Amino acid sequence: MNPIKKLFDNIRPHIEEGGKFHAFHSLVDGFETFAFVPNTTSRAGSVNIHDAIDSKRIMSFVVIALLPALIFGMYNVGYQNALAAGILPHCQRWDLFLYGALAVLPKIIVSYAVGLGIEFTVAQWKKEEIQEGFLVSGIIIPMIIPVNTPLWILAIAVAFSVIFAKEIFGGTGMNIFNPALITRAFLFFSYPSAMTGDDNVWVAQESILGLGYNVPDTYTAATPLGQAVTGHISTLDINAVIGLIPGSIGETSVIAIALGAILLLWTGIASWKTMFSVFAGGALMGWLLEGIQVGDVTNPILWYQHLIYGGFAFGAVFMATDPVTSARTECGKYIYGFLIGVVAVMVRVLNPGYPEGMMLAILLMNLFAPLVDYCVVQSNINKRAKRVAK
């Protein structure tokens, strides 16, 4: 690593105040602090605890935890394309993965290019360090959208999210809503035909470098939750656990998501209280609403199917646990997560026009997270006051 360190040392005089390339100070500083742990320490007179890990390293662990779901999502993109074309038995697994990777990578590039470009510009304008939050958001955003989402629409949504859901609040650590979910919400409400339905939004159809196969124009690829709206739901739950079902790129495989969850819990980055409570709330509400009559259709989804279909598992593991937008008190994490699970299943069952629900549930609880923490803290204050009075 010494050559890289020397490279940054040689560049530094040129990007400092008055240097020829000072306009790129934030950009170079961001790359340097990502490659090396900063050796600066607090100069405060009070006692401080110093640790080698910082928020960039934490974000890196989250990105690593996302890789199993991303890699399998790439494979599933190729799998769904070959399945729709009717030639799946004749395809090599490597070809399926390669096709999916080539279809997904442009979305990752656009997400990072637009999001980081805006963050670099804002940081340089404010003469501040580059914030690291978009390291995670930039890879989550392509994973929670259909594979056929146009790149220009994705670019607009990312720009809207970074500016209005993050920078306008002060940047990383100050936002009240999850930026990745705001991106998806913007796409869902502004371009609904590109985000949902039983049409070909879930199946990549274009041929990439000679890979990919022609999909009939009449082919439909409804997700299991989409089938539930019409009262027809697949009984092959094993496909949902493995991930071989139509859906957003990174949200289909429960096994891949579980691998990421294990890493996040093992490293202590994510709260098991929030994660567990989301599943508990979803399971309870799913059980209570089993067989309920909604209009002319009886709810066909069993309680455990809510936990493995759609974006429920992905949202519980990677977005409900976001330390910036979730509850921060220990008791509040239970309440926050439980209500996300409850609201997500309520939206799924009681609103046939929107079969997913996880996005709205997390965004709603992002709004109420400070209130949950306030109530928990106030309750503790009242209990202590009573003990003192006794």
C-alpha positions as CSV (number, residue, x, y, z in Angstrom):
1,M,0.0,0.0,0.0
2,N,3.0,2.3,0.3
3,P,2.9,3.4,-3.4
4,I,-0.7,4.3,-3.0
5,K,0.1,6.2,0.1
6,K,2.9,8.1,-1.6
7,L,0.6,8.9,-4.4
8,F,-1.8,10.7,-2.1
9,D,1.1,12.4,-0.3
10,N,2.3,13.8,-3.6
11,I,-1.1,15.0,-4.6
12,R,-2.0,16.6,-1.3
13,P,-0.1,19.9,-1.8
14,H,-1.9,20.5,-5.0
15,I,-5.4,20.1,-3.6
16,E,-4.9,22.1,-0.4
17,E,-6.1,25.7,-0.1
18,G,-4.3,27.7,-2.8
19,G,-3.3,24.7,-4.7
20,K,-3.7,24.3,-8.4
21,F,-6.4,21.6,-8.1
22,H,-8.1,22.8,-4.9
23,A,-11.5,22.3,-6.7
24,F,-10.9,18.5,-6.3
25,H,-10.0,18.6,-2.6
26,S,-13.2,16.8,-1.5
27,L,-12.9,14.2,-4.2
28,V,-9.3,13.2,-3.4
29,D,-10.0,13.4,0.3
30,G,-12.9,11.0,-0.1
31,F,-10.8,8.5,-1.9
32,E,-7.9,8.8,0.5
33,T,-10.1,8.3,3.7
34,F,-11.8,5.3,2.0
35,A,-8.4,3.7,1.2
36,F,-6.8,4.5,4.6
37,V,-8.1,5.0,8.1
38,P,-7.4,8.7,8.9
39,N,-4.7,9.2,11.6
40,T,-6.2,12.4,13.0
41,T,-7.6,12.3,16.5
42,S,-9.8,14.6,18.6
43,R,-8.0,17.5,20.3
44,A,-10.7,17.9,22.9
45,G,-9.6,18.0,26.5
46,S,-12.2,15.5,27.7
47,V,-11.8,11.7,27.6
48,N,-12.3,10.2,24.2
49,I,-12.6,6.6,23.0
50,H,-10.7,6.0,19.7
51,D,-11.3,3.1,17.4
52,A,-9.8,2.0,14.1
53,I,-13.2,1.6,12.5
54,D,-15.1,4.6,11.2
55,S,-18.3,5.1,9.3
56,K,-16.7,4.4,6.0
57,R,-15.5,1.0,7.3
58,I,-19.0,0.3,8.6
59,M,-20.6,1.2,5.3
60,S,-18.1,-1.1,3.6
61,F,-19.3,-4.0,5.8
62,V,-22.9,-3.3,4.8
63,V,-21.9,-3.3,1.1
64,I,-20.2,-6.7,1.6
65,A,-23.4,-7.9,3.3
66,L,-25.4,-6.9,0.2
67,L,-23.2,-8.8,-2.2
68,P,-24.9,-12.2,-1.8
69,A,-28.3,-10.7,-2.7
70,L,-26.8,-8.7,-5.5
71,I,-24.9,-11.6,-7.1
72,F,-27.9,-13.9,-6.9
73,G,-30.1,-11.1,-8.2
74,M,-27.9,-11.0,-11.3
75,Y,-28.3,-14.7,-11.8
76,N,-32.0,-14.5,-11.4
77,V,-32.2,-11.8,-14.0
78,G,-30.7,-14.2,-16.5
79,Y,-32.8,-17.0,-15.2
80,Q,-36.1,-15.1,-15.6
81,N,-35.1,-14.1,-19.2
82,A,-34.4,-17.7,-20.2
83,L,-37.5,-18.9,-18.5
84,A,-39.7,-16.4,-20.3
85,A,-38.1,-17.3,-23.6
86,G,-38.8,-21.0,-23.0
87,I,-35.2,-22.2,-23.4
88,L,-34.1,-22.5,-19.7
89,P,-33.1,-26.2,-19.9
90,H,-30.6,-25.4,-22.7
91,C,-28.8,-22.5,-20.8
92,Q,-25.5,-22.6,-18.9
93,R,-25.6,-21.1,-15.4
94,W,-22.6,-19.0,-16.2
95,D,-24.4,-17.5,-19.2
96,L,-27.4,-16.7,-17.0
97,F,-25.2,-14.9,-14.5
98,L,-23.2,-13.0,-17.2
99,Y,-26.4,-11.8,-18.9
100,G,-27.8,-10.6,-15.5
101,A,-24.6,-8.9,-14.6
102,L,-24.4,-7.0,-17.8
103,A,-28.0,-5.9,-17.3
104,V,-27.6,-4.8,-13.7
105,L,-24.1,-3.1,-13.8
106,P,-25.3,-0.1,-15.8
107,K,-27.8,0.7,-13.1
108,I,-25.2,0.5,-10.4
109,I,-22.9,2.8,-12.4
110,V,-25.7,5.3,-13.0
111,S,-26.7,5.2,-9.4
112,Y,-23.2,5.9,-8.1
113,A,-22.3,8.4,-10.8
114,V,-25.3,10.6,-10.2
115,G,-25.4,10.2,-6.4
116,L,-21.7,10.6,-5.7
117,G,-21.4,13.3,-8.3
118,I,-23.9,15.4,-6.4
119,E,-22.4,14.6,-3.1
120,F,-18.9,15.5,-4.3
121,T,-20.2,18.8,-5.7
122,V,-22.0,19.8,-2.5
123,A,-19.0,18.8,-0.3
124,Q,-16.7,21.0,-2.4
125,W,-19.1,23.9,-2.4
126,K,-19.5,23.6,1.4
127,K,-15.8,23.0,1.9
128,E,-16.5,19.8,3.9
129,E,-15.4,16.2,3.8
130,I,-17.2,13.7,1.5
131,Q,-20.0,11.9,3.4
132,E,-19.9,8.1,3.2
133,G,-23.7,7.4,3.4
134,F,-24.1,6.9,-0.4
135,L,-21.7,4.0,-0.5
136,V,-24.6,1.9,0.7
137,S,-27.5,3.8,-0.9
138,G,-25.8,3.7,-4.2
139,I,-25.8,-0.1,-4.4
140,I,-29.2,-0.6,-2.6
141,I,-31.1,1.6,-5.1
142,P,-30.4,-0.7,-8.2
143,M,-31.3,-3.7,-6.0
144,I,-34.8,-2.5,-5.2
145,I,-36.1,-1.7,-8.7
146,P,-37.2,-3.8,-11.6
147,V,-34.5,-4.8,-14.1
148,N,-36.3,-3.0,-16.9
149,T,-36.3,0.5,-15.2
150,P,-34.9,2.9,-17.8
151,L,-31.5,4.4,-16.9
152,W,-32.6,8.0,-17.5
153,I,-35.6,7.5,-15.1
154,L,-33.2,6.0,-12.5
155,A,-30.8,9.0,-12.8
156,I,-33.7,11.5,-12.2
157,A,-34.9,9.6,-9.2
158,V,-31.4,9.3,-7.6
159,A,-30.8,13.0,-8.1
160,F,-34.1,13.9,-6.5
161,S,-33.4,11.6,-3.6
162,V,-29.9,12.9,-2.9
163,I,-30.9,16.5,-3.1
164,F,-34.3,16.6,-1.4
165,A,-34.1,13.6,1.0
166,K,-30.5,14.1,2.1
167,E,-28.5,17.2,1.3
168,I,-31.4,19.5,2.0
169,F,-31.4,18.2,5.6
170,G,-27.6,18.6,6.0
171,G,-26.2,15.4,4.5
172,T,-25.4,12.0,5.9
173,G,-26.6,11.6,9.5
174,M,-29.1,14.4,9.2
175,N,-31.7,12.9,6.9
176,I,-35.0,11.7,8.3
177,F,-36.0,9.4,5.4
178,N,-34.0,6.6,3.9
179,P,-32.6,8.0,0.6
180,A,-32.9,4.6,-1.2
181,L,-36.5,4.3,-0.3
182,I,-37.2,7.9,-1.3
183,T,-35.7,7.0,-4.7
184,R,-38.0,4.0,-5.1
185,A,-41.0,6.1,-3.9
186,F,-40.2,8.8,-6.5
187,L,-40.1,6.1,-9.2
188,F,-43.2,4.4,-8.0
189,F,-45.4,7.5,-7.9
190,S,-43.9,9.3,-10.9
191,Y,-43.4,6.3,-13.3
192,P,-45.7,3.6,-12.0
193,S,-45.8,1.7,-15.3
194,A,-42.1,1.2,-15.1
195,M,-42.1,0.0,-11.5
196,T,-45.0,-2.5,-11.0
197,G,-47.6,-4.6,-12.7
198,D,-47.7,-8.0,-14.4
199,D,-46.0,-6.9,-17.6
200,N,-42.4,-7.3,-18.6
201,V,-40.9,-4.9,-16.1
202,W,-39.6,-7.9,-14.2
203,V,-37.9,-9.6,-17.2
204,A,-34.9,-8.2,-19.1
205,Q,-35.6,-8.7,-22.8
206,E,-32.8,-7.0,-24.6
207,S,-29.8,-8.9,-26.0
208,I,-26.5,-7.9,-24.5
209,L,-23.3,-8.8,-26.3
210,G,-25.0,-11.7,-28.0
211,L,-26.5,-12.9,-24.7
212,G,-30.2,-13.0,-23.8
213,Y,-33.1,-14.4,-25.6
214,N,-36.3,-13.1,-27.3
215,V,-39.2,-12.9,-24.9
216,P,-42.7,-13.0,-26.4
217,D,-44.5,-9.6,-26.2
218,T,-47.5,-11.3,-24.6
219,Y,-45.4,-12.8,-21.8
220,T,-46.4,-11.7,-18.2
221,A,-44.3,-12.1,-15.1
222,A,-46.4,-11.4,-12.1
223,T,-44.6,-11.6,-8.7
224,P,-46.2,-13.8,-6.0
225,L,-47.7,-10.8,-4.3
226,G,-49.1,-9.6,-7.6
227,Q,-50.7,-13.0,-8.1
228,A,-52.2,-12.7,-4.6
229,V,-54.2,-9.6,-5.6
230,T,-56.2,-11.7,-8.1
231,G,-56.5,-14.6,-5.7
232,H,-54.0,-16.8,-7.4
233,I,-50.7,-17.3,-5.5
234,S,-48.0,-19.8,-6.1
235,T,-47.6,-22.7,-3.6
236,L,-44.0,-23.1,-4.5
237,D,-42.7,-21.3,-1.5
238,I,-39.3,-22.9,-1.9
239,N,-38.7,-20.8,-5.0
240,A,-39.3,-17.6,-2.9
241,V,-36.7,-18.8,-0.4
242,I,-34.2,-19.6,-3.1
243,G,-35.1,-16.5,-5.1
244,L,-36.1,-17.9,-8.5
245,I,-39.2,-15.7,-8.8
246,P,-39.9,-12.4,-10.6
247,G,-39.2,-9.3,-8.5
248,S,-36.8,-6.4,-7.9
249,I,-33.2,-7.3,-8.6
250,G,-32.0,-7.9,-5.0
251,E,-35.2,-8.7,-3.2
252,T,-36.0,-12.2,-4.3
253,S,-33.7,-14.6,-2.4
254,V,-34.3,-15.0,1.3
255,I,-31.2,-17.2,1.6
256,A,-28.9,-14.5,0.1
257,I,-30.5,-11.8,2.3
258,A,-30.1,-14.1,5.4
259,L,-26.4,-14.4,4.6
260,G,-26.1,-10.6,4.7
261,A,-28.1,-10.5,7.9
262,I,-25.7,-12.9,9.6
263,L,-22.7,-10.7,8.7
264,L,-24.5,-7.5,9.9
265,L,-25.5,-9.1,13.2
266,W,-22.1,-10.8,13.8
267,T,-20.3,-7.5,13.3
268,G,-22.8,-5.6,15.5
269,I,-23.6,-3.1,12.7
270,A,-27.3,-3.8,12.5
271,S,-29.7,-4.1,15.5
272,W,-31.1,-7.6,16.0
273,K,-33.9,-5.9,18.0
274,T,-35.2,-3.9,15.0
275,M,-34.7,-6.9,12.6
276,F,-36.4,-9.4,14.8
277,S,-39.3,-7.0,15.6
278,V,-40.0,-6.4,11.9
279,F,-40.5,-10.1,11.3
280,A,-42.5,-10.5,14.6
281,G,-44.9,-7.7,13.6
282,G,-45.3,-9.0,10.1
283,A,-45.9,-12.6,11.3
284,L,-48.5,-11.5,13.9
285,M,-50.4,-9.2,11.5
286,G,-50.2,-11.8,8.7
287,W,-51.7,-14.4,11.1
288,L,-54.5,-12.0,12.2
289,L,-55.4,-11.2,8.5
290,E,-55.3,-14.8,7.2
291,G,-58.5,-15.5,5.2
292,I,-59.9,-12.1,5.6
293,Q,-62.4,-10.9,2.9
294,V,-61.1,-7.9,1.0
295,G,-63.7,-6.9,-1.6
296,D,-64.6,-9.9,-3.6
297,V,-61.4,-11.7,-2.8
298,T,-60.4,-13.8,0.2
299,N,-56.8,-13.0,1.3
300,P,-54.9,-16.1,0.1
301,I,-51.5,-15.3,1.7
302,L,-50.5,-17.4,4.7
303,W,-48.7,-15.6,7.6
304,Y,-45.3,-16.9,6.8
305,Q,-45.5,-16.1,3.1
306,H,-45.5,-12.4,3.9
307,L,-42.0,-12.9,5.4
308,I,-40.6,-14.5,2.3
309,Y,-42.4,-12.8,-0.6
310,G,-41.6,-9.4,-2.0
311,G,-39.2,-7.0,-0.4
312,F,-40.2,-7.8,3.2
313,A,-36.9,-9.7,4.2
314,F,-34.7,-7.2,2.3
315,G,-36.4,-4.2,4.0
316,A,-36.2,-5.8,7.4
317,V,-32.5,-6.5,7.1
318,F,-31.0,-3.6,5.2
319,M,-33.4,-0.7,5.4
320,A,-35.4,-0.9,8.6
321,T,-32.0,-1.2,10.5
322,D,-30.6,2.0,9.0
323,P,-29.1,3.7,12.1
324,V,-29.8,7.2,10.8
325,T,-33.5,6.9,10.1
326,S,-34.6,4.3,12.6
327,A,-35.3,4.5,16.4
328,R,-32.2,4.8,18.5
329,T,-33.4,3.9,22.0
330,E,-33.1,0.2,22.8
331,C,-36.8,-0.2,23.7
332,G,-37.8,2.1,20.8
333,K,-36.1,-0.4,18.3
334,Y,-38.6,-3.1,19.3
335,I,-41.6,-0.7,18.8
336,Y,-40.2,0.8,15.6
337,G,-39.5,-2.6,14.0
338,F,-42.8,-4.2,15.1
339,L,-44.8,-1.3,13.7
340,I,-43.0,-1.6,10.3
341,G,-44.0,-5.3,10.1
342,V,-47.6,-4.6,11.1
343,V,-48.1,-1.7,8.6
344,A,-46.4,-3.5,5.7
345,V,-48.7,-6.5,6.0
346,M,-51.8,-4.3,6.5
347,V,-51.0,-2.4,3.3
348,R,-50.4,-5.6,1.4
349,V,-53.7,-7.2,2.5
350,L,-56.1,-4.3,2.8
351,N,-55.0,-2.3,-0.3
352,P,-55.2,-4.6,-3.4
353,G,-53.9,-1.7,-5.6
354,Y,-50.5,-1.8,-3.9
355,P,-49.5,-5.4,-3.1
356,E,-46.0,-4.7,-1.7
357,G,-46.3,-2.3,1.3
358,M,-42.7,-2.5,2.8
359,M,-41.6,0.7,1.2
360,L,-44.5,2.8,2.6
361,A,-44.2,1.1,6.0
362,I,-40.5,2.0,6.5
363,L,-41.0,5.5,5.2
364,L,-43.9,6.0,7.6
365,M,-42.0,4.8,10.5
366,N,-39.0,6.9,9.5
367,L,-41.3,9.8,10.2
368,F,-42.4,8.5,13.6
369,A,-39.0,7.2,14.8
370,P,-38.2,10.4,16.7
371,L,-41.6,10.3,18.4
372,V,-41.0,6.7,19.4
373,D,-37.7,7.6,20.9
374,Y,-39.1,10.7,22.7
375,C,-41.9,8.6,24.3
376,V,-39.4,5.9,25.4
377,V,-37.1,8.5,27.0
378,Q,-40.0,10.4,28.6
379,S,-41.3,7.1,30.0
380,N,-37.9,6.4,31.6
381,I,-37.8,9.9,33.0
382,N,-41.2,9.5,34.6
383,K,-40.3,6.2,36.1
384,R,-37.1,7.6,37.7
385,A,-39.0,10.6,39.0
386,K,-41.5,8.3,40.7
387,R,-38.7,6.2,42.2
388,V,-37.1,9.4,43.6
389,A,-40.4,10.6,45.0
390,K,-40.8,7.3,46.9
